[in-house]
Amino acid sequence: MKHLSGNCISTLTRNQPRSTARALRTFECTRRGVATGGHYAVPKPFNEPNVIAYSFHYATGSPERQKLVTALKDLRSTLPVQVPAWGGHGSSQSQDKTQLVSMPMPSEHGTVFAQYTNASEADVTAAIETALNAKSEWQNLPFTDRAAVFLRAAELVSGKYRYELMAATMFGQGKNAWQAEIDAAAELADFFRYNVGFAQEIYDKQPTVNSPGHHGRTDWRPLEGFVYAVSPFNFTAIGGNLISAPALLGNVVVWKPSPMSVYPSYLVHKILLEAGLPPGVIQLVNGEPEMVTKTVLNHREFSALSFIGSSDVFRSLYGKVAEGVVAKKYRDFPRMVGETSGKNFHLIHPSADIGNAARHTIRASFEYSGQKCSACARIYVPQSQATAFFDSMKQELSAVKTGPPEEFENFLGPVINQAAFTKITKAIDSANNDGQLERVIGGTYDGSKGYFIEPTLYATKTPDHPLFDKELFGPVLIAYVYPDAEFDQVLDVVDRQGGGFALTGAIFASDQAAIRKAEDRLRWAAGNFYVNCKTTGAVIGQQTFGGSRASGTNDKAGSVGLMLRFTAPRTLKEEYNKLDNVMYPSNLR
């Protein structure tokens, strides 16, 4: 048998009993493993080349634009798309079909985009048990094999499924072509590739100092139970990050996406399964949030929450898990990993390039209709530059259009649903009649066909207006015009305001002393701080992302730090020499 090759075994198995064939295949598998032994290193991660190489800008007449148009037409022809209640390959709608949930298209709310039935409590329990049953085999798979699944998935996102993912994100979440590209295509592929690299960094971290004859090692174990991932509506890529970070490290995941992103999330799950992910490792569950969460949090094997969403929801989940800890419900102390909201700021210094600051502010505040957790929602403008800044904003916004995302000239699309539309427009109506506010731009909306709100900017000379603290998550920006001589005082105002959040912030200035002062004084006001750059400027692998205070646990998405939260390291020590004596020299006379 020592001369057998793969082809030779294939020939023999066709002529031998099944038991012999199985033995030969086992031998070959073992022999192949020995032949390829070594310390593997995964490929160096890279960013999807949409900005640097200008590969995917969807300009008029470009090949990528035509492919996207085709994908949009194909998807529209299949509406409403049907999404399973839970599971992967071979999954189906829940047996309880009494309540079919229909999700409207935000830009065309008379059209149903996706339908699903809520998973039952039994479905959720089955999903948890399915994941736990897959855990042993998955965590024992060599890291290079787990990594291969996600690297293949990155290629599928970048290639085969690029336009399908984008079309789903444009119709389902209301993003225009560019916003869908940098989310559902680029950032999703980036998360898969960079998380592989971050996992490699973790596994490579081993003790480097050992006493003679001793050997210390670190076993980077996954968590002992399962991870519960809860993803928001606004980024398709975020769901991919919440599940890939723990899964790459050998964890199993129960994933509940936002109802508004059920179909893009289903596609992400489908891609992972096609890439070779064992069906039980990540269990996608669509259902009523409170019931799904209650079922998960009642399970002894619950080991971690991986969450992105509202601060109030995260606080509630934190409290429920704390109650479970007090009641000794869980085997572990569950890890709580969360990134929530932000009332993010731009601070303009008198030395700033005003045109540049205005253009960055428009992108930060009004891209995706202000529905990014990093979006700029408050701005501080020096009195000497206020007229120039507002004039520049008006000029730039005169070319900005709002409308359906499949009409490529539209910069703003809809807000996500009726609840968001009602909340934001109610605040606009109030602001339009507020004597302390000057309406600079916008203040109008139209919900007749889709949930469309025009970019809106209010100015005030009152630094303590409630809008500086109220989170709206929409295309509404409030500006405080401050006396130039009070730049130092306004730093305290910026730090104090923002509704208790501390996610992103930016300073626009040419005066380096002012930049240094702002960077130092606002150290705790933002987890991501930008200089002459919009607050929505983080790129995976280049800038990590996360905030503190009420904005979350600041574990930094796109970093080793986040992934470490899903490990349970074990320290190992082995001694090669022998112990010759119980007594220490100090014990001897």
N, C-alpha and C positions, 0 to 999 in steps of 0.2 A: 504493500500500500504506500510505501514511502515515495514511489514514483508516480502516484496518481496526480493528475491535473484536474482542473474543473471540467474540461471536456471529457476526459476519461471517465469521471464519475457520472456524468450525464449519460454516457453510453452504457455504463454498468447498471445504472438504476432502471433503465428500460428493460433489462434482461434479468433482474434479480427480484426476489420477493420484497414486499414493502418494508418489512423489518430490516432487511439488509440495506435497502436504499436509504432508510432513515439513519442508520448507523453511519453510512458513508457520508451522508450530508452533514451529520454532526461532526465527523472527523474533519471534513473539509472546512467547516465553519471554524473549528478550533484551530486548525492549522493556519488558516488565513489570519486569524486574530494574532497568533504568535508572530507571523511573518510581518505584520504591520504594527508591531509594538513600538511605543515611543511616546514622548511628551509632545502632544499636538498643540499647535497654536492656531487659533482661528484667524481668518483673513482680517486685515486692518479695515475698520469700517470707514465709510465715506458718505457724504451727503448726496442725495439725489440731485443731479446736475440741472435743475430747472432755472436757477438764477445765474450761476457762474457761467454756464455754457450757453445760456439763452436757448435751451432746447425746447422748452414747453411754455411759450408765452401766448399762444392761441391768437396770434394776430390774424387779421382778415386775410383769407386765402391760404393760410398755412395748412400743412398736412394734418397737424395735431388738432386744429380747429375742426376740420372736416370729419375727422374720426370721432371727435366729441359730439358733434352735431348728429352723426349717425347713431351714436350710443344713446343720446337723448331721445331721438325718434323711436328707437327700438324699445327703450324702457317705457315711454309713454304708451306705446301700443299694447303693453302687457298690464297696464294698471286696472285695478289695484293689485299690487304684488301680495302674495300670500307668504306669511312668515310663521315658522313653527313656534309652538308655545315653549318648547324646550328641546335640547338634544342637538344632534349633528346629522351624519349620514343616516338615512332611513327614519329620521324623526318625522313627526306629524303634528297636526294640531292636537291640543288637549282633548281628551274624551268629553270634557264639559264644553259643549258648543253653544250653550244657552246665551252667552254674552260675547258676541263677536265685536272686537275692538277695531274701530276704523280710525286711521290717522289721516287727516286732510293734508293736502299740499299747501304749505304756508303762502305761496304766491298765488294760489288758486283754490281757495278753501272750499269751493263747491265740488272739487275733484278729490276723491279718496285716493291716497297714494299707497298706503299699506294696510293690511288687515291681519289680525292675529287673534287667537283666543287666549285668555289668561291661563297660565299654568295653575293647576290646582295645588293644594298643599301636598297631596300625595306625589304630584309631579316634582315639586321642589325637593321633597325628601328623596325621591328616586334619583334626582340629579346629583344630590350630595353623595349618596351611596355609590352611584356610578363613578363619580370622581375619586372617591376614597378607594374603590376597588382597583382603579387604574394606578394608584399612587406608587405602589411598590415597584412595579415594572418600570414606570417612568423615572423615578428618582434613581434607580439602579442603572439606567441607561447611561453610557459614557457621555460626558458633556459634549464632546465633539459631535455626537449623534443628535443630541437635543438641539444643539446650535444649528446643525444642518437643516432641520425643519424650518427654523425661522429665517435662515438665509435663503432657502428656496422660496419661502413665502414672500420675502422682500422682492425677489425677482418676479414673482407672479404679480405683485402689486405694481411694480415698475413697468411691467410689460403686458401680459395677457389681460389683466383685470383693471388696468389703469382707467380707461374711459368708462367702464361699467361702474367702478367705485365713484368716479367723479359725477356721473349722471345721477346716481343714487343720492349723493350728497347735495347736489344742486336742487333736485326736486324735493327731497325729503327734509333738508335742513335750510334751504333757501339761499345757498351760497352761489356767488357768481363763479365764472370759470376759473379765475385766478385763485380765489379763496379755496375753491375745491381742489385745485392742483396742489397748492402748498400744504393742504391738510390731508385729504384722502389718498393722494398719490405720494408726494414727497415726504411729508412728515411721518406717515405710517411706515414707509420703507425705511426711513432713517431710524425710527424707533427699533424696528426689528434688527437692523444691522448694528446699531450702536449698543443696544442692550446685550447682544452677543459679546461685543467687545468688553463691556463693563463686567459681565459675568466672568470672562477670562481674567480680567484684572483681579477679581475677588479670589478666584481659585489659585492664581499665581502668588497671592500674598501668603507666604509661609515664614516661619521663624528662621532667622539668619544667624542667630547666636546660639551655640550649644556648648555645654561643658564637654571636656574630653570624655568620650565613651557614651555620650548621651545623644538622643535624637528627639527633637520636638517637632510636632506636625500639627496642622489645623485641618480638621475635617469640616468643610463648609456644608453642613447638612441643610436640607430644606426644613421648613417648619413641619411639625409632626402631624398636624391636621390639614385643613383646607383653607384656602383664601377666598374671601367674598369680595368680588370686584363690582363696583357700582359706577357706571360711566355716564357722563352728561350728554345732552343733545348736540352741543355746539361743535364738537370735533370728532370726526370719525377716527382720527389717529389716536385720540386719547384712550379709547377703548382698547385699541391694539397695544398701547403701552401698559395699561393697567393689568392686562392678562399676560403679556409676554414677559414682563419683568419677573414676576414670581415663577411662572412656568419654566423659564430657562434654567432656573436654579433647582428644578426638581419638584416644585410644588404643583398641586392640582388646584383648579380654580372653578368656582361657581360664579358666573358672570351675568349680572342683570343690567342691561343697557337702558337708557332713557326710552320711554315709549316713542318719542319723536325721532329716534335714530334706530328703530328696530331693524329696518331693512339694510342700511349700510353695515350695521353690526353683524347681521346674518351673513353678509358677503365676506366680512373679515374672517368670521368663523369658518365659512366654507373654504376660503383660501388656505387657512391653516390646515384644515383636514386634507385638502388636495396636496399640500406640501408634505404630508406624511405624519401629521400630529395624530397620535392614537386617539380614537373618538372619545374616550372617557376623561381625558386630561383636563379639558376646558369644557364646562357644561354651560351652554347659553340658555338662560331662562328669561322668558318674557311673561310678566304677570303683574298683579296688583302689588305695588311697592311694599305696603305695610305687611301684607300676608307673607310675601317672599322673605322679607327681612326678619319678620318674627320667627319664621320656620328656621332660617339660617342661624339666628342668634340663640335659638333654643337648643342647638346641637352641641354636644360635648366636644366635638372635633373642630369647632370653629377656632381658627388660630390667628386670623388677621383680616382686617378690613382695608381694602384699597379703594379709596373713594375720591371722586371729584364731583362737586355739585355745590349746593348752597350751604352757607355757613350755619343756618338754622337747622338744616337736616343733619349736618355732621355733628352738631352739638347734641341733637336728640339721639343719634346713634351712639355717640360717645357715652351719654348717660345710661342708655340701655345696656351697653356692654359693661359699664362699671357696676350696674346692679347685678349682672350675671357673675362678675368677678366676686363681688361681696357674697353672693349666694353659693359660691364655689361650683358654679354650673360648668365651667370649662376646665379641661385638663391643664391648659396653658394660661398665662396672662396674654390675652390677644394683643397683637400689634395693631395700632391704629394709625393708619397712613392716610392723610387727607389734604387735599388742596381745594380751597373753597373760592370765595369771592374777592373782589377788590373794588375800591372806589379810587381809582388810580389817577395820578396827577402829572401834569406838565408844569414846570416852573420856568418862566422866561425872565432872564436877567436883562437889564438895559443894554448890555453889550451884545446881545444875541443877533444872529442873522434872522431877521423877522420873516422873510419869505420862506426860508428853510424851516423855521419853527412852525409856521402856518401849515405848510404842506405835510410835515410830519404829524401835526395835530389832526388834520383831516383824516389821514390814514388811521391814526391810532383811535380816533373817536368814532369814525363812521364806517370803516370797513366792516363788512358783515353786520351792518346796522348796530354797531356797538355791543354785539353779543359775545365778545371775547372776555374771558375773566381778566385779561390784561388791558382791556380798552381804557383809554383816557376818558375820564368822566368829569374832571375838575381841572381848571387851569388858572394860573396866577400870572397876571400881565402887568408890567410896569406902566405907570400912567403916561410916561413920555413916549411909549411905543404902542399904546392902546389903539389909537386911530389907525396907525399903519398896520397893526396886526389884524384888526377887524376888517379893514379894507382888503387886505390880502386874503383873508378867509372868504370874504364875499366873492372876490374875483375868482379864486380857485374853485369855489363851490358852484359858480355859475355854469360850469361845464359838467357838473356831476348830475347824473340821472338816477332816478329810483324806479325800479320796476322788476318784472319777472327775470330770474337769473339766466334763463335760456336765451334772452335777448342780450347779446354780448355787450352792447353799449351801456348797460346799466351797471353803475358802481355800487349802489345800495340795492339790496333785495328786501324781502319782508322780515319782520320779526317772526318768531317761531310759531306762535299759536294765539288763540283768542285771549287767553289769560294774560299773556305778556302784552298784547296789544292794548287790552283794557287798562292794565296797570300803568303803562307808559303814557297813554293818551290822557288818562285822568290827571297825571302829574303835569302834562303839557297844558291842559285846560286850566289847571290851577295857576301855573306859572304865567300864562298869558294874561291873567287878571291880577297878578301880584304887583303892587306898586313899588316894591323894592327891586324888581327885576326889569331890565331892558331887553326886549327881544331883538337880537341882532340878526339872526337868520332862522328861517324855518318856523316851527310851531304849528305845522299843518300835517294832516294825515288823511288817508283814505282806506277804509276797510271794506269797501263794497265788493271787491273781487279777491284781493289778497290783503295781508296784514302789513300795509306799507305806511311808513312814517318818514317824513322828510328830515334830513339832517337839521338839528336844532341847536342853537347857541343862545344862551342868556348871559348877560353881564350884570354885575352888581358892584356897588362900592361898600357893601355890608359884608364883612368877612365871616359872619356867623350865620348866614342863611342856611336853613335846613337842607337845601339841595346839595350842599357840600358833604353831607353825611348820608343822604338817602340813596340806596342802591336801586337803580332802575333797570340796568342791563338792556339798554337801548340806545338809539342815536341822539342822546341829549347830553349836552355839555354845558357846564356853568363856569363862568369866568369871574374872578375877583380882580378888579383893577386896583393896584396898590401904589401908594406914593413911592417914587424911586428911592427916597432916603430911608425907607422902612424895609429894605431887603432883609436885614437881619431879623426883624420882627416877623416878617412873613414866613421865614423858615420855621418859626415856632407854630404859626398858624397851619402850615402844610402838615407838620408832624402831628398836630392835635386833631385835625379834621380827617375826614375819610371814613366815618362810621366804624372806627375801630379796626379797619382793615389795613394791611401792610403788604400788598402784593407787588405792584410795580410803580415806578416813578421816574421822572426824567428832568434834567436841567438843560436849558438851552442858553449858552453863553459863549463869548469869546474871551472873557476875562478869566484867566486861569485861577486867580485867587478866589473869585466867586465860585468857580467850579469846585475847588478844593473845600471851600467853606460849606457849600451845599452837600457835597459828598459826605463830609464829616458830621454835620449837624443833623442830616436826615438819614443817619446810619440805620436807624430802626424803623424808618417810615416805609421801607420797601425792601422786599427780598430780592428783587431785580431792579437795579438802578442804572439808568442810561444817561449818557452825556451826548447831547446833540443828536439824539436818536429817539424815535417813538417808543412808547412803552410796550408795544407789541412786537419787539424786534428780536426775540430769542430764537436761535436756530439750534436744533439738536446736535450735540457734539461740540458746539461752540460756546453756547451759554446755557447753563443749567437753569431750571425754572421752579420757583416756589416762593411763598411768602410766609410770614409769621403773624403774630397777633391773631386777629380773627380770620386771617386768610389761610390758616392751615398749619400743618405740622412741619412745614419747610424742609421736607426730606429731599427736595430737588429732583424733579423729573429730569431724565436725561443725564443721570449720574450714577456712580457707584453707590453713593449715599442712599438713594432710594432703594436700590436692589439689596443692600445689606439688611434692610428691614425684614426681608423675607428669608433670612438665613437663621439657623440655630447652630452656631459654630461649636464644635467639640474639640477640645485640646487633647492631644495625645502626646505621651512621653514614653520613650523606650530607652532602657539602659542596656548597654552591651557588656559592660564590665560587671564584676561581682562585688557584693558587699562582704567584706572580710570580718567586720567587727561591729557589734551593737554599740559599744561604748565609744564616746567621743574623747579626743585627747584631754579635754578639760575635765572629764570624769575620772581620769587616771591619776594615781598618786606618783 
